[in-house]
Amino acid sequence: MVAVSGIGSWPGVDSRNTIRMVRDLFLDAAKEGLEALPYLPELPDRGPGADMIGRTANILVDLPVDVQPQGWRMVDHPGRDAERALSYRRQDLDELAEAYDGYSGALKLQVVGPWTLAANVWLPLGDRVLSDLGATRDLGDSLAEGVSGHIARVQRLIPGVSITLQIDEPSLASVVRGRVRTESGYSVIPAPDAAAAAHVLAGVVKQAQGAGAVSTVIHSCASGSPIGVMRDSGAAALALDTSMLGLAGWDSVAEAFEAGTDFYAGLFQPSQTPVHYAQSHDALVRRWQEIGLSLASLQRVTVTPACGLAGVTPAQAREATARTIEVATALLETSHS
Protein backbone atom coordinates (compact mmCIF):
# COMPACT_ATOMS: atom_id res chain seq x y z
CA MET A 1 0.00 0.00 0.00
CA VAL A 2 1.26 3.52 -0.80
CA ALA A 3 2.35 5.32 2.36
CA VAL A 4 2.74 8.98 3.29
CA SER A 5 5.02 10.65 5.82
CA GLY A 6 7.26 13.65 6.39
CA ILE A 7 10.97 14.19 6.90
CA GLY A 8 10.96 15.48 10.47
CA SER A 9 11.52 19.18 11.10
CA TRP A 10 8.80 21.81 11.58
CA PRO A 11 8.84 25.57 12.13
CA GLY A 12 8.08 27.10 15.51
CA VAL A 13 8.77 26.26 19.14
CA ASP A 14 5.47 24.78 20.36
CA SER A 15 6.16 21.09 20.87
CA ARG A 16 2.74 20.17 22.24
CA ASN A 17 0.64 21.64 19.45
CA THR A 18 3.00 20.58 16.65
CA ILE A 19 3.06 16.95 17.79
CA ARG A 20 -0.75 16.91 17.91
CA MET A 21 -1.08 18.63 14.54
CA VAL A 22 1.21 16.10 12.85
CA ARG A 23 -0.67 13.26 14.54
CA ASP A 24 -4.04 14.49 13.35
CA LEU A 25 -2.92 15.21 9.79
CA PHE A 26 -1.54 11.73 9.28
CA LEU A 27 -4.10 9.70 11.17
CA ASP A 28 -6.84 11.45 9.19
CA ALA A 29 -4.96 10.51 6.00
CA ALA A 30 -5.10 6.84 6.98
CA LYS A 31 -8.88 7.02 6.70
CA GLU A 32 -8.42 7.62 2.96
CA GLY A 33 -6.89 4.18 2.50
CA LEU A 34 -3.28 5.29 2.73
CA GLU A 35 -0.70 3.81 5.05
CA ALA A 36 0.03 6.84 7.21
CA LEU A 37 3.36 7.18 9.02
CA PRO A 38 3.16 9.99 11.59
CA TYR A 39 6.42 11.08 13.17
CA LEU A 40 7.91 12.94 16.10
CA PRO A 41 8.39 16.49 14.74
CA GLU A 42 11.64 18.33 15.42
CA LEU A 43 11.68 22.05 16.24
CA PRO A 44 15.16 23.50 15.60
CA ASP A 45 13.84 27.08 15.98
CA ARG A 46 14.15 26.53 19.74
CA GLY A 47 17.93 26.92 19.39
CA PRO A 48 21.03 24.90 20.39
CA GLY A 49 20.03 21.48 21.62
CA ALA A 50 17.00 21.37 19.34
CA ASP A 51 19.14 21.54 16.18
CA MET A 52 19.69 18.27 14.35
CA ILE A 53 23.26 17.72 15.59
CA GLY A 54 22.64 18.69 19.20
CA ARG A 55 19.42 16.70 19.39
CA THR A 56 21.06 13.45 18.28
CA ALA A 57 24.34 14.06 20.11
CA ASN A 58 22.26 14.14 23.28
CA ILE A 59 21.46 10.42 22.97
CA LEU A 60 25.11 9.38 22.59
CA VAL A 61 26.28 7.03 25.35
CA ASP A 62 29.39 8.03 27.32
CA LEU A 63 30.36 10.73 24.81
CA PRO A 64 29.19 14.09 26.23
CA VAL A 65 29.20 17.10 23.93
CA ASP A 66 28.65 20.82 24.37
CA VAL A 67 28.56 23.91 22.13
CA GLN A 68 31.95 25.50 21.42
CA PRO A 69 32.90 28.24 18.89
CA GLN A 70 33.18 25.68 16.06
CA GLY A 71 29.92 23.95 17.00
CA TRP A 72 29.24 20.81 19.04
CA ARG A 73 32.46 19.43 20.57
CA MET A 74 33.19 16.39 22.72
CA VAL A 75 33.87 17.38 26.34
CA ASP A 76 34.69 15.66 29.63
CA HIS A 77 31.40 16.52 31.28
CA PRO A 78 28.03 17.68 29.93
CA GLY A 79 27.45 21.43 30.18
CA ARG A 80 24.54 23.82 29.95
CA ASP A 81 23.88 23.19 26.26
CA ALA A 82 23.74 19.43 26.75
CA GLU A 83 21.34 19.91 29.65
CA ARG A 84 19.15 22.10 27.44
CA ALA A 85 19.13 19.40 24.75
CA LEU A 86 18.12 16.81 27.33
CA SER A 87 15.32 19.07 28.55
CA TYR A 88 13.98 19.46 25.01
CA ARG A 89 14.09 15.69 24.47
CA ARG A 90 12.26 14.97 27.70
CA GLN A 91 9.62 17.58 26.88
CA ASP A 92 9.09 16.16 23.39
CA LEU A 93 8.78 12.58 24.62
CA ASP A 94 6.36 13.58 27.40
CA GLU A 95 4.19 15.41 24.86
CA LEU A 96 4.46 12.48 22.46
CA ALA A 97 3.32 10.02 25.13
CA GLU A 98 0.33 12.17 26.01
CA ALA A 99 -0.67 12.78 22.38
CA TYR A 100 -0.45 9.07 21.49
CA ASP A 101 -1.87 7.65 24.71
CA GLY A 102 -3.61 4.37 23.84
CA TYR A 103 -2.34 4.46 20.26
CA SER A 104 -1.50 1.29 18.37
CA GLY A 105 0.17 1.83 15.03
CA ALA A 106 3.16 3.19 13.17
CA LEU A 107 5.39 6.06 14.31
CA LYS A 108 8.64 7.37 12.86
CA LEU A 109 11.56 8.71 14.86
CA GLN A 110 14.53 10.54 13.32
CA VAL A 111 18.20 10.66 14.32
CA VAL A 112 21.28 12.03 12.58
CA GLY A 113 23.48 9.30 11.16
CA PRO A 114 27.05 8.52 12.25
CA TRP A 115 28.82 10.06 9.25
CA THR A 116 26.96 13.37 9.45
CA LEU A 117 27.65 13.46 13.19
CA ALA A 118 31.33 12.72 12.59
CA ALA A 119 31.53 15.54 10.04
CA ASN A 120 29.88 18.05 12.37
CA VAL A 121 31.07 17.16 15.88
CA TRP A 122 34.60 18.10 16.96
CA LEU A 123 37.18 16.17 18.96
CA PRO A 124 38.06 17.59 22.42
CA LEU A 125 41.35 19.13 21.32
CA GLY A 126 41.37 18.59 17.59
CA ASP A 127 39.61 18.61 14.29
CA ARG A 128 36.31 17.04 13.33
CA VAL A 129 35.65 13.53 14.62
CA LEU A 130 35.72 12.45 10.96
CA SER A 131 39.47 13.14 10.88
CA ASP A 132 40.08 10.20 13.24
CA LEU A 133 38.85 6.83 11.99
CA GLY A 134 38.96 5.26 15.46
CA ALA A 135 36.99 8.14 16.96
CA THR A 136 34.47 7.87 14.13
CA ARG A 137 33.93 4.19 14.88
CA ASP A 138 33.54 4.95 18.59
CA LEU A 139 31.00 7.63 17.73
CA GLY A 140 29.08 5.16 15.57
CA ASP A 141 29.05 2.59 18.39
CA SER A 142 27.90 5.20 20.89
CA LEU A 143 25.13 6.35 18.55
CA ALA A 144 23.98 2.77 17.98
CA GLU A 145 23.71 2.21 21.72
CA GLY A 146 21.93 5.52 22.17
CA VAL A 147 19.46 4.70 19.41
CA SER A 148 18.63 1.44 21.13
CA GLY A 149 17.85 3.25 24.38
CA HIS A 150 15.84 5.94 22.58
CA ILE A 151 13.65 3.36 20.83
CA ALA A 152 13.16 1.42 24.05
CA ARG A 153 12.03 4.54 25.89
CA VAL A 154 9.44 5.42 23.26
CA GLN A 155 8.17 1.83 23.31
CA ARG A 156 7.72 2.06 27.09
CA LEU A 157 5.85 5.34 26.77
CA ILE A 158 3.57 4.09 23.95
CA PRO A 159 3.34 0.29 24.29
CA GLY A 160 1.31 -0.23 21.11
CA VAL A 161 3.64 1.65 18.80
CA SER A 162 5.53 0.18 15.82
CA ILE A 163 8.64 2.28 15.31
CA THR A 164 10.35 3.17 12.06
CA LEU A 165 13.76 4.78 12.54
CA GLN A 166 14.92 7.35 9.98
CA ILE A 167 18.67 7.95 9.91
CA ASP A 168 19.44 11.38 8.43
CA GLU A 169 22.72 11.59 6.50
CA PRO A 170 22.84 14.97 4.72
CA SER A 171 26.67 15.03 4.92
CA LEU A 172 27.22 11.47 3.69
CA ALA A 173 27.77 12.50 0.07
CA SER A 174 30.47 14.99 1.08
CA VAL A 175 32.09 12.46 3.42
CA VAL A 176 32.44 9.63 0.89
CA ARG A 177 33.66 12.01 -1.81
CA GLY A 178 36.33 13.56 0.40
CA ARG A 179 34.83 17.05 0.39
CA VAL A 180 34.76 17.76 4.14
CA ARG A 181 37.41 20.34 4.94
CA THR A 182 39.72 20.30 7.92
CA GLU A 183 39.57 22.98 10.60
CA SER A 184 42.14 25.11 8.75
CA GLY A 185 40.12 24.94 5.54
CA TYR A 186 43.28 24.31 3.51
CA SER A 187 42.81 20.58 3.00
CA VAL A 188 40.12 17.93 3.08
CA ILE A 189 39.65 14.94 5.34
CA PRO A 190 40.34 11.66 3.49
CA ALA A 191 37.21 9.81 2.50
CA PRO A 192 36.43 6.39 3.99
CA ASP A 193 36.04 3.62 1.46
CA ALA A 194 32.50 2.64 0.55
CA ALA A 195 32.60 -0.63 2.49
CA ALA A 196 33.69 1.12 5.70
CA ALA A 197 31.04 3.80 5.25
CA ALA A 198 28.31 1.17 4.82
CA HIS A 199 29.64 -0.86 7.77
CA VAL A 200 29.39 2.04 10.23
CA LEU A 201 25.88 2.83 9.01
CA ALA A 202 24.94 -0.83 9.29
CA GLY A 203 25.90 -0.83 12.96
CA VAL A 204 23.21 1.73 13.71
CA VAL A 205 20.68 -0.04 11.48
CA LYS A 206 21.25 -3.40 13.18
CA GLN A 207 21.05 -1.91 16.66
CA ALA A 208 17.76 -0.21 15.81
CA GLN A 209 16.39 -3.49 14.48
CA GLY A 210 17.58 -5.31 17.57
CA ALA A 211 15.82 -2.74 19.76
CA GLY A 212 12.53 -3.48 18.05
CA ALA A 213 12.29 -1.01 15.18
CA VAL A 214 10.05 -2.59 12.53
CA SER A 215 11.75 -0.63 9.75
CA THR A 216 14.74 1.59 9.10
CA VAL A 217 15.25 4.23 6.43
CA ILE A 218 18.37 6.18 5.43
CA HIS A 219 17.53 9.73 4.34
CA SER A 220 19.53 12.26 2.34
CA CYS A 221 18.32 15.25 0.37
CA ALA A 222 21.83 16.10 -0.87
CA SER A 223 22.93 16.02 -4.48
CA GLY A 224 24.93 12.95 -5.42
CA SER A 225 23.84 10.85 -2.46
CA PRO A 226 25.83 7.57 -2.43
CA ILE A 227 22.89 5.25 -2.97
CA GLY A 228 25.07 2.14 -3.02
CA VAL A 229 26.49 2.91 0.43
CA MET A 230 23.02 3.66 1.77
CA ARG A 231 21.63 0.44 0.32
CA ASP A 232 24.51 -1.66 1.65
CA SER A 233 23.74 -0.48 5.20
CA GLY A 234 20.90 -2.99 5.27
CA ALA A 235 18.21 -0.35 5.82
CA ALA A 236 14.73 -1.32 4.69
CA ALA A 237 14.26 1.88 2.67
CA LEU A 238 16.02 4.88 1.14
CA ALA A 239 14.57 8.39 1.35
CA LEU A 240 15.79 10.80 -1.34
CA ASP A 241 14.95 14.13 -2.93
CA THR A 242 13.86 12.99 -6.38
CA SER A 243 14.87 16.32 -7.97
CA MET A 244 18.50 15.56 -7.04
CA LEU A 245 18.74 12.08 -8.55
CA GLY A 246 19.55 12.47 -12.25
CA LEU A 247 19.61 9.49 -14.62
CA ALA A 248 22.32 7.57 -12.78
CA GLY A 249 20.59 8.15 -9.46
CA TRP A 250 17.30 6.82 -10.75
CA ASP A 251 19.04 3.75 -12.13
CA SER A 252 20.55 3.14 -8.67
CA VAL A 253 17.13 3.56 -7.08
CA ALA A 254 15.68 0.99 -9.49
CA GLU A 255 18.50 -1.45 -8.74
CA ALA A 256 18.04 -1.10 -4.98
CA PHE A 257 14.26 -1.30 -5.29
CA GLU A 258 14.33 -4.47 -7.33
CA ALA A 259 16.68 -5.96 -4.72
CA GLY A 260 14.05 -5.32 -2.04
CA THR A 261 14.88 -1.85 -0.67
CA ASP A 262 11.77 0.33 -0.48
CA PHE A 263 11.70 3.97 -1.55
CA TYR A 264 10.65 7.22 0.13
CA ALA A 265 10.10 9.67 -2.72
CA GLY A 266 10.77 13.29 -1.76
CA LEU A 267 8.72 15.00 -4.44
CA PHE A 268 8.73 18.75 -3.90
CA GLN A 269 10.07 21.63 -1.88
CA PRO A 270 7.61 22.74 0.82
CA SER A 271 7.52 26.35 -0.42
CA GLN A 272 6.39 25.44 -3.94
CA THR A 273 3.01 26.41 -5.36
CA PRO A 274 0.06 23.98 -5.62
CA VAL A 275 0.70 23.41 -9.33
CA HIS A 276 4.04 21.80 -8.48
CA TYR A 277 2.33 19.27 -6.23
CA ALA A 278 0.10 18.06 -9.06
CA GLN A 279 3.02 17.91 -11.45
CA SER A 280 5.11 15.92 -8.98
CA HIS A 281 2.75 12.93 -9.16
CA ASP A 282 2.91 12.83 -12.95
CA ALA A 283 6.69 13.25 -12.98
CA LEU A 284 7.20 10.37 -10.54
CA VAL A 285 4.91 8.04 -12.47
CA ARG A 286 6.65 8.89 -15.73
CA ARG A 287 10.12 8.34 -14.29
CA TRP A 288 9.00 5.12 -12.57
CA GLN A 289 7.97 3.65 -15.89
CA GLU A 290 11.11 4.93 -17.64
CA ILE A 291 13.34 2.99 -15.23
CA GLY A 292 11.35 -0.17 -15.90
CA LEU A 293 9.29 -0.44 -12.71
CA SER A 294 5.63 -1.37 -12.75
CA LEU A 295 2.83 0.90 -11.60
CA ALA A 296 1.72 -1.79 -9.16
CA SER A 297 5.12 -1.58 -7.44
CA LEU A 298 4.35 2.02 -6.47
CA GLN A 299 2.59 0.45 -3.52
CA ARG A 300 6.03 0.11 -1.94
CA VAL A 301 6.61 3.87 -2.17
CA THR A 302 6.23 6.36 0.67
CA VAL A 303 5.55 9.96 -0.41
CA THR A 304 7.23 12.80 1.50
CA PRO A 305 8.31 16.39 0.88
CA ALA A 306 11.87 16.60 -0.43
CA CYS A 307 13.20 17.93 2.86
CA GLY A 308 12.19 19.11 6.32
CA LEU A 309 9.74 21.91 6.93
CA ALA A 310 11.67 24.07 9.40
CA GLY A 311 12.60 26.65 6.76
CA VAL A 312 9.04 27.67 5.89
CA THR A 313 6.14 29.28 7.73
CA PRO A 314 3.74 27.20 9.85
CA ALA A 315 1.02 27.75 7.25
CA GLN A 316 3.33 26.53 4.47
CA ALA A 317 4.28 23.48 6.56
CA ARG A 318 0.64 22.53 7.04
CA GLU A 319 -0.05 23.13 3.34
CA ALA A 320 2.94 21.03 2.29
CA THR A 321 1.78 18.17 4.50
CA ALA A 322 -1.78 18.33 3.20
CA ARG A 323 -0.55 18.38 -0.40
CA THR A 324 1.79 15.47 0.28
CA ILE A 325 -1.21 13.46 1.40
CA GLU A 326 -3.11 14.45 -1.76
CA VAL A 327 -0.23 13.32 -3.98
CA ALA A 328 0.06 10.03 -2.10
CA THR A 329 -3.68 9.47 -2.51
CA ALA A 330 -3.36 10.04 -6.27
CA LEU A 331 -0.38 7.67 -6.38
CA LEU A 332 -2.42 5.01 -4.61
CA GLU A 333 -5.06 5.26 -7.31
CA THR A 334 -2.39 5.09 -10.02
CA SER A 335 -0.85 1.95 -8.47
CA HIS A 336 -4.23 0.21 -8.81
CA SER A 337 -4.72 1.18 -12.45
C-alpha positions in Angstrom: 0.0 0.0 0.0 1.3 3.5 -0.8 2.4 5.3 2.4 2.7 9.0 3.3 5.0 10.6 5.8 7.3 13.7 6.4 11.0 14.2 6.9 11.0 15.5 10.5 11.5 19.2 11.1 8.8 21.8 11.6 8.8 25.6 12.1 8.1 27.1 15.5 8.8 26.3 19.1 5.5 24.8 20.4 6.2 21.1 20.9 2.7 20.2 22.2 0.6 21.6 19.5 3.0 20.6 16.6 3.1 16.9 17.8 -0.7 16.9 17.9 -1.1 18.6 14.5 1.2 16.1 12.8 -0.7 13.3 14.5 -4.0 14.5 13.3 -2.9 15.2 9.8 -1.5 11.7 9.3 -4.1 9.7 11.2 -6.8 11.4 9.2 -5.0 10.5 6.0 -5.1 6.8 7.0 -8.9 7.0 6.7 -8.4 7.6 3.0 -6.9 4.2 2.5 -3.3 5.3 2.7 -0.7 3.8 5.0 0.0 6.8 7.2 3.4 7.2 9.0 3.2 10.0 11.6 6.4 11.1 13.2 7.9 12.9 16.1 8.4 16.5 14.7 11.6 18.3 15.4 11.7 22.1 16.2 15.2 23.5 15.6 13.8 27.1 16.0 14.2 26.5 19.7 17.9 26.9 19.4 21.0 24.9 20.4 20.0 21.5 21.6 17.0 21.4 19.3 19.1 21.5 16.2 19.7 18.3 14.4 23.3 17.7 15.6 22.6 18.7 19.2 19.4 16.7 19.4 21.1 13.5 18.3 24.3 14.1 20.1 22.3 14.1 23.3 21.5 10.4 23.0 25.1 9.4 22.6 26.3 7.0 25.3 29.4 8.0 27.3 30.4 10.7 24.8 29.2 14.1 26.2 29.2 17.1 23.9 28.7 20.8 24.4 28.6 23.9 22.1 31.9 25.5 21.4 32.9 28.2 18.9 33.2 25.7 16.1 29.9 23.9 17.0 29.2 20.8 19.0 32.5 19.4 20.6 33.2 16.4 22.7 33.9 17.4 26.3 34.7 15.7 29.6 31.4 16.5 31.3 28.0 17.7 29.9 27.5 21.4 30.2 24.5 23.8 30.0 23.9 23.2 26.3 23.7 19.4 26.7 21.3 19.9 29.6 19.2 22.1 27.4 19.1 19.4 24.7 18.1 16.8 27.3 15.3 19.1 28.5 14.0 19.5 25.0 14.1 15.7 24.5 12.3 15.0 27.7 9.6 17.6 26.9 9.1 16.2 23.4 8.8 12.6 24.6 6.4 13.6 27.4 4.2 15.4 24.9 4.5 12.5 22.5 3.3 10.0 25.1 0.3 12.2 26.0 -0.7 12.8 22.4 -0.4 9.1 21.5 -1.9 7.6 24.7 -3.6 4.4 23.8 -2.3 4.5 20.3 -1.5 1.3 18.4 0.2 1.8 15.0 3.2 3.2 13.2 5.4 6.1 14.3 8.6 7.4 12.9 11.6 8.7 14.9 14.5 10.5 13.3 18.2 10.7 14.3 21.3 12.0 12.6 23.5 9.3 11.2 27.0 8.5 12.2 28.8 10.1 9.2 27.0 13.4 9.4 27.7 13.5 13.2 31.3 12.7 12.6 31.5 15.5 10.0 29.9 18.1 12.4 31.1 17.2 15.9 34.6 18.1 17.0 37.2 16.2 19.0 38.1 17.6 22.4 41.4 19.1 21.3 41.4 18.6 17.6 39.6 18.6 14.3 36.3 17.0 13.3 35.7 13.5 14.6 35.7 12.5 11.0 39.5 13.1 10.9 40.1 10.2 13.2 38.8 6.8 12.0 39.0 5.3 15.5 37.0 8.1 17.0 34.5 7.9 14.1 33.9 4.2 14.9 33.5 5.0 18.6 31.0 7.6 17.7 29.1 5.2 15.6 29.0 2.6 18.4 27.9 5.2 20.9 25.1 6.3 18.6 24.0 2.8 18.0 23.7 2.2 21.7 21.9 5.5 22.2 19.5 4.7 19.4 18.6 1.4 21.1 17.8 3.2 24.4 15.8 5.9 22.6 13.6 3.4 20.8 13.2 1.4 24.0 12.0 4.5 25.9 9.4 5.4 23.3 8.2 1.8 23.3 7.7 2.1 27.1 5.8 5.3 26.8 3.6 4.1 23.9 3.3 0.3 24.3 1.3 -0.2 21.1 3.6 1.6 18.8 5.5 0.2 15.8 8.6 2.3 15.3 10.3 3.2 12.1 13.8 4.8 12.5 14.9 7.4 10.0 18.7 7.9 9.9 19.4 11.4 8.4 22.7 11.6 6.5 22.8 15.0 4.7 26.7 15.0 4.9 27.2 11.5 3.7 27.8 12.5 0.1 30.5 15.0 1.1 32.1 12.5 3.4 32.4 9.6 0.9 33.7 12.0 -1.8 36.3 13.6 0.4 34.8 17.0 0.4 34.8 17.8 4.1 37.4 20.3 4.9 39.7 20.3 7.9 39.6 23.0 10.6 42.1 25.1 8.7 40.1 24.9 5.5 43.3 24.3 3.5 42.8 20.6 3.0 40.1 17.9 3.1 39.6 14.9 5.3 40.3 11.7 3.5 37.2 9.8 2.5 36.4 6.4 4.0 36.0 3.6 1.5 32.5 2.6 0.5 32.6 -0.6 2.5 33.7 1.1 5.7 31.0 3.8 5.3 28.3 1.2 4.8 29.6 -0.9 7.8 29.4 2.0 10.2 25.9 2.8 9.0 24.9 -0.8 9.3 25.9 -0.8 13.0 23.2 1.7 13.7 20.7 0.0 11.5 21.3 -3.4 13.2 21.1 -1.9 16.7 17.8 -0.2 15.8 16.4 -3.5 14.5 17.6 -5.3 17.6 15.8 -2.7 19.8 12.5 -3.5 18.0 12.3 -1.0 15.2 10.1 -2.6 12.5 11.7 -0.6 9.8 14.7 1.6 9.1 15.2 4.2 6.4 18.4 6.2 5.4 17.5 9.7 4.3 19.5 12.3 2.3 18.3 15.2 0.4 21.8 16.1 -0.9 22.9 16.0 -4.5 24.9 13.0 -5.4 23.8 10.9 -2.5 25.8 7.6 -2.4 22.9 5.2 -3.0 25.1 2.1 -3.0 26.5 2.9 0.4 23.0 3.7 1.8 21.6 0.4 0.3 24.5 -1.7 1.7 23.7 -0.5 5.2 20.9 -3.0 5.3 18.2 -0.3 5.8 14.7 -1.3 4.7 14.3 1.9 2.7 16.0 4.9 1.1 14.6 8.4 1.4 15.8 10.8 -1.3 14.9 14.1 -2.9 13.9 13.0 -6.4 14.9 16.3 -8.0 18.5 15.6 -7.0 18.7 12.1 -8.6 19.6 12.5 -12.2 19.6 9.5 -14.6 22.3 7.6 -12.8 20.6 8.2 -9.5 17.3 6.8 -10.8 19.0 3.7 -12.1 20.6 3.1 -8.7 17.1 3.6 -7.1 15.7 1.0 -9.5 18.5 -1.5 -8.7 18.0 -1.1 -5.0 14.3 -1.3 -5.3 14.3 -4.5 -7.3 16.7 -6.0 -4.7 14.1 -5.3 -2.0 14.9 -1.8 -0.7 11.8 0.3 -0.5 11.7 4.0 -1.5 10.7 7.2 0.1 10.1 9.7 -2.7 10.8 13.3 -1.8 8.7 15.0 -4.4 8.7 18.8 -3.9 10.1 21.6 -1.9 7.6 22.7 0.8 7.5 26.3 -0.4 6.4 25.4 -3.9 3.0 26.4 -5.4 0.1 24.0 -5.6 0.7 23.4 -9.3 4.0 21.8 -8.5 2.3 19.3 -6.2 0.1 18.1 -9.1 3.0 17.9 -11.5 5.1 15.9 -9.0 2.8 12.9 -9.2 2.9 12.8 -13.0 6.7 13.3 -13.0 7.2 10.4 -10.5 4.9 8.0 -12.5 6.6 8.9 -15.7 10.1 8.3 -14.3 9.0 5.1 -12.6 8.0 3.6 -15.9 11.1 4.9 -17.6 13.3 3.0 -15.2 11.4 -0.2 -15.9 9.3 -0.4 -12.7 5.6 -1.4 -12.8 2.8 0.9 -11.6 1.7 -1.8 -9.2 5.1 -1.6 -7.4 4.3 2.0 -6.5 2.6 0.4 -3.5 6.0 0.1 -1.9 6.6 3.9 -2.2 6.2 6.4 0.7 5.6 10.0 -0.4 7.2 12.8 1.5 8.3 16.4 0.9 11.9 16.6 -0.4 13.2 17.9 2.9 12.2 19.1 6.3 9.7 21.9 6.9 11.7 24.1 9.4 12.6 26.6 6.8 9.0 27.7 5.9 6.1 29.3 7.7 3.7 27.2 9.8 1.0 27.8 7.3 3.3 26.5 4.5 4.3 23.5 6.6 0.6 22.5 7.0 -0.1 23.1 3.3 2.9 21.0 2.3 1.8 18.2 4.5 -1.8 18.3 3.2 -0.6 18.4 -0.4 1.8 15.5 0.3 -1.2 13.5 1.4 -3.1 14.4 -1.8 -0.2 13.3 -4.0 0.1 10.0 -2.1 -3.7 9.5 -2.5 -3.4 10.0 -6.3 -0.4 7.7 -6.4 -2.4 5.0 -4.6 -5.1 5.3 -7.3 -2.4 5.1 -10.0 -0.9 2.0 -8.5 -4.2 0.2 -8.8 -4.7 1.2 -12.4 
